[in-house]
């Protein structure tokens, strides 16, 4: 990797992104729980460290009211759901119920990243697309032994045949090499993907990567710009943690058009959130959504620019009745989220 080539490609990728996208925004995965039923979980994952500690997997799931409260607040502040996600172990019926209800309260179709699912048993009218957790293209048998790539590819191909959009996730910092970029480009072309999410490895205590370094800024830029130059119209989502805020502007200057992964409610409105917004705005991009406006969060002011576009969402009468039953509990959860934010800010 030559620094001058990375920077030159980043400039080209940035200009190319400007031709096809009007704004950048924040996204966040909507997590369902903390347990994964895979016999051979991914070696980097926090859930792999908790598996033997959880005696009752169903107790390691979020309440439906909490999930829906977060979905409602995310729309309010203009953060799109990157996807609905959780460890393996959810039934098709559970996934369908959650997808229908989240789509209904947000008035928009959703992406799913819940493993290989029986798509024929889902209400595809509320699903925009599905994501395959590829994670890495090197040493997959060692790093992701429970996620065979051929099965993920078959699943994404079927989803495409059903008219759904498709994407994958890639985690940088898992022993990848520069030559693996070409493998990724070939995979994107083969599967005709609509989007890709990159994450920088956040080393978890108790995993084999606990003391390993994550990806550098230049390396991350190289992967992002390479994808943008090869696929000008693809949606590129880049995820980083709070210890890597200075990566925001370089990634948006290299071809990314969405930032994800930040712990939304724990830092909303704080100095750190203001810093993140500044990182975005210094790149020249127009930002849709907010990470700092308390009036928007409190519903005292309507967000002016949002990445959301309302759609007609039809769900079962059973799930509409369930939503009505949960209404009070959802409102309490919303109030608690907001109280937590205000307590930290003030």
C-alpha positions in Angstrom: 0.0 0.0 0.0 1.5 3.3 -1.2 0.3 6.4 0.7 0.3 8.6 -2.3 -1.9 6.1 -4.3 -4.3 5.8 -1.4 -4.8 9.5 -1.1 -5.1 10.0 -4.9 -7.8 7.2 -5.0 -9.6 8.7 -2.1 -9.9 12.1 -3.9 -11.2 10.3 -7.0 -13.7 8.3 -4.9 -14.9 11.4 -3.0 -15.6 13.2 -6.3 -17.4 10.2 -7.7 -19.5 9.9 -4.5 -20.6 13.5 -4.9 -22.0 12.7 -8.3 -24.3 10.0 -7.1 -25.3 11.0 -3.5 -26.7 14.3 -2.2 -26.1 13.9 1.5 -24.6 11.7 4.2 -26.3 10.4 7.3 -26.0 8.3 10.4 -27.3 4.8 10.7 -27.4 2.2 13.5 -28.2 -1.4 13.7 -31.3 -2.3 15.7 -30.0 -5.2 17.9 -32.5 -7.7 19.3 -30.4 -9.4 21.9 -27.0 -10.7 23.2 -27.2 -14.4 22.5 -26.1 -16.4 19.5 -27.1 -20.0 19.0 -24.3 -20.9 16.6 -22.4 -23.9 17.8 -19.3 -22.3 16.3 -19.6 -18.6 16.9 -17.4 -16.0 15.2 -14.0 -15.7 17.0 -14.1 -11.9 17.2 -17.7 -11.5 18.5 -18.7 -10.3 22.0 -21.6 -12.8 21.9 -19.0 -15.7 21.7 -17.7 -14.6 25.1 -21.2 -14.6 26.7 -22.5 -17.9 25.2 -21.4 -20.1 28.2 -22.5 -17.5 30.7 -26.1 -17.4 29.5 -28.2 -20.2 30.9 -31.5 -18.8 29.6 -31.0 -17.5 26.1 -34.5 -16.0 25.9 -33.7 -13.7 28.9 -30.8 -12.3 26.8 -33.2 -10.6 24.4 -34.5 -7.1 24.4 -38.2 -6.5 25.1 -40.3 -5.7 22.1 -41.3 -2.4 23.6 -37.6 -1.4 23.9 -37.0 -2.3 20.3 -40.0 -0.3 19.1 -39.2 2.7 21.3 -35.7 2.8 19.8 -37.1 2.5 16.3 -39.5 5.4 16.9 -36.8 7.7 18.3 -34.3 6.8 15.5 -36.8 8.0 12.9 -37.5 11.1 15.0 -33.8 12.2 14.8 -33.2 11.0 11.3 -31.1 7.9 11.9 -32.0 5.1 9.5 -31.9 1.6 10.7 -28.9 0.0 9.1 -30.6 -3.3 9.6 -32.5 -5.4 12.2 -29.9 -7.6 13.7 -29.4 -10.3 16.4 -27.5 -13.4 17.1 -28.6 -16.6 15.4 -31.5 -18.3 17.2 -34.6 -16.3 16.3 -37.5 -18.2 14.7 -39.0 -17.0 11.4 -42.2 -16.0 13.2 -40.3 -13.9 15.7 -38.3 -12.1 12.9 -41.4 -11.5 10.9 -43.3 -10.1 13.9 -40.4 -7.7 14.8 -39.9 -6.7 11.1 -43.6 -5.9 10.6 -43.9 -3.9 13.8 -40.6 -1.9 13.2 -41.6 -1.2 9.6 -45.1 -0.1 10.8 -43.9 2.4 13.4 -41.3 3.8 11.1 -43.5 3.8 8.0 -40.7 2.3 6.0 -39.4 -1.0 4.8 -36.5 -2.6 6.7 -33.2 -4.5 6.1 -32.6 -7.7 7.9 -29.3 -9.1 9.1 -30.4 -12.1 11.1 -28.6 -15.0 9.4 -30.0 -17.3 6.7 -33.7 -17.1 7.0 -36.6 -18.7 5.2 -37.6 -15.7 3.1 -40.7 -17.5 1.8 -42.2 -17.3 5.3 -41.6 -13.6 5.8 -43.9 -10.7 4.8 -41.6 -9.4 2.1 -43.8 -6.3 1.7 -42.1 -4.8 4.8 -38.6 -5.9 3.8 -36.4 -3.7 1.7 -33.4 -6.0 1.7 -31.2 -8.6 3.5 -27.6 -8.5 4.5 -25.1 -11.4 4.7 -22.6 -11.3 7.5 -19.6 -12.2 5.4 -17.2 -10.4 7.9 -13.9 -11.5 6.2 -12.7 -13.2 3.0 -9.6 -14.7 4.6 -9.4 -17.6 7.0 -13.1 -17.9 7.2 -13.0 -21.4 8.5 -11.0 -20.2 11.5 -12.7 -16.8 12.1 -16.3 -17.5 11.1 -16.6 -21.3 11.3 -20.4 -21.1 11.7 -21.1 -19.0 8.6 -20.2 -20.8 5.4 -19.7 -18.4 2.5 -21.4 -20.6 0.0 -24.6 -20.6 2.0 -24.6 -16.8 2.5 -24.1 -16.4 -1.3 -27.0 -18.7 -2.1 -29.2 -16.8 0.4 -28.4 -13.5 -1.2 -29.0 -14.8 -4.7 -32.4 -16.0 -3.7 -33.2 -12.7 -2.1 -32.2 -10.9 -5.3 -34.5 -13.3 -7.3 -37.4 -12.3 -4.9 -36.8 -8.6 -5.7 -35.0 -7.7 -2.5 -31.9 -5.5 -2.2 -28.8 -7.1 -0.8 -25.7 -6.3 1.1 -22.9 -7.7 3.1 -20.8 -6.8 6.2 -17.0 -6.8 6.3 -14.9 -6.3 9.4 -11.5 -4.8 8.9 -8.8 -5.9 11.3 -9.4 -9.6 11.0 -6.0 -10.5 9.4 -7.0 -9.2 6.0 -4.4 -8.2 3.4 -4.4 -5.7 0.7 -4.8 -8.4 -2.0 -8.1 -9.4 -0.4 -9.6 -6.2 -1.8 -9.8 -7.8 -5.2 -11.7 -10.8 -3.7 -14.2 -8.4 -2.3 -14.7 -6.5 -5.5 -15.3 -9.8 -7.3 -17.8 -10.9 -4.7 -19.7 -7.6 -5.0 -19.9 -8.0 -8.8 -20.9 -11.6 -8.6 -23.8 -10.9 -6.2 -24.7 -7.6 -7.7 -24.8 -6.1 -4.2 -26.6 -2.8 -3.5 -24.7 -1.9 -0.4 -21.7 -2.9 1.8 -21.1 -2.1 5.5 -17.5 -1.9 6.7 -16.7 -2.0 10.4 -13.4 -1.5 12.1 -12.6 -4.3 14.5 -13.4 -3.4 18.1 -11.3 -6.0 20.0 -13.4 -7.7 22.6 -12.1 -9.0 25.9 -12.0 -12.8 26.0 -11.6 -13.2 22.2 -8.5 -14.1 20.3 -8.4 -10.5 19.1 -8.4 -9.0 22.5 -4.9 -7.6 22.2 -4.8 -7.2 18.5 -4.7 -3.8 16.7 -7.6 -2.7 14.6 -7.4 -1.3 11.0 -5.5 1.9 10.5 -7.1 5.0 8.9 -5.2 4.7 5.7 -6.0 1.0 5.4 -9.7 1.7 5.9 -9.6 4.5 3.3 -8.0 2.1 0.9 -10.8 -0.5 1.2 -13.5 2.1 0.9 -12.1 4.0 -2.0 -11.4 0.8 -3.9 -15.1 -0.2 -3.6 -16.3 3.3 -4.6 -14.1 3.5 -7.7 -15.2 0.0 -8.8 -18.9 0.6 -8.0 -19.8 4.3 -8.2 -23.5 3.9 -7.2 -23.2 1.4 -4.3 -24.1 2.5 -0.8 -21.1 2.3 1.4 -21.7 2.3 5.2 -18.6 2.7 7.4 -18.7 1.8 11.1 -16.3 3.0 13.8 -16.4 3.2 17.6 -16.0 6.2 19.9 -12.2 5.7 20.1 -11.9 6.3 16.4 -13.8 9.6 15.8 -11.0 11.1 13.8 -11.7 8.5 11.1 -15.1 10.0 10.3 -13.9 12.7 7.9 -11.2 10.6 6.1 -13.8 7.9 5.4 -16.4 10.3 4.1 -13.6 11.8 2.0 -12.8 8.3 0.6 -16.2 7.2 -0.8 -18.4 6.4 2.3 -21.8 8.0 2.4 -23.1 6.7 5.7 -21.6 6.5 9.2 -22.7 3.8 11.6 -21.9 2.0 14.8 -21.8 4.9 17.3 -23.7 4.2 20.6 -26.6 6.6 19.9 -28.3 7.4 23.1 -25.3 7.1 25.4 -23.5 10.1 23.7 -26.4 12.0 22.0 -26.0 15.7 22.6 -22.6 15.4 24.3 -19.3 17.0 23.4 -18.4 13.8 21.6 -21.5 13.9 19.5 -20.8 17.5 18.5 -17.3 16.5 17.5 -18.7 13.7 15.3 -21.1 16.1 13.6 -18.2 18.5 13.0 -16.2 15.7 11.5 -19.0 15.2 9.0 -19.6 18.8 8.1 -15.9 19.7 7.6 -15.9 17.3 4.6 -18.4 19.5 2.8 -21.2 17.0 2.9 -24.8 18.0 3.9 -25.8 16.0 6.9 -29.3 14.6 7.2 -30.4 13.7 10.7 -29.0 15.0 13.9 -26.7 13.7 16.7 -27.1 16.8 18.9 -30.4 18.6 18.6 -32.3 18.1 21.9 -35.4 19.9 20.6 -35.8 17.3 17.9 -35.2 14.4 20.3 -37.9 15.9 22.6 -40.3 16.2 19.7 -40.5 20.0 20.3 -39.2 20.6 16.8 -39.5 18.6 13.5 -36.3 17.6 11.8 -35.9 19.6 8.6 -33.9 17.1 6.6 -34.2 13.3 7.0 -33.2 10.3 5.0 -36.6 8.7 5.7 -39.3 8.6 3.1 -42.7 7.4 4.3 -44.1 4.3 2.7 -47.4 2.5 2.9 -46.8 -0.4 5.3 -49.4 -3.2 5.7 -49.1 -5.6 8.5 -51.4 -8.3 10.1 -54.3 -7.3 12.3 -52.8 -9.4 15.0 -49.6 -7.3 15.1 -51.6 -4.1 15.0 -53.4 -5.3 18.1 -50.2 -6.2 19.7 -48.8 -2.7 19.1 -51.8 -1.2 20.7 -51.3 -3.4 23.8 -47.6 -2.3 24.0 -48.4 1.4 23.5 -48.0 2.5 27.1 -44.9 0.4 27.7 -43.3 1.8 24.5 -44.0 5.4 25.7 -42.4 4.6 29.0 -39.3 3.3 27.2 -39.1 6.4 25.0 -39.3 8.6 28.1 -36.5 6.6 29.8 -34.3 6.9 26.7 -34.8 10.6 26.6 -34.3 11.0 30.4 -31.0 9.1 30.1 -29.8 11.5 27.3 -30.8 14.6 29.3 -29.1 13.4 32.4 -25.8 12.9 30.6 -26.0 16.2 28.7 -27.0 18.4 31.7 
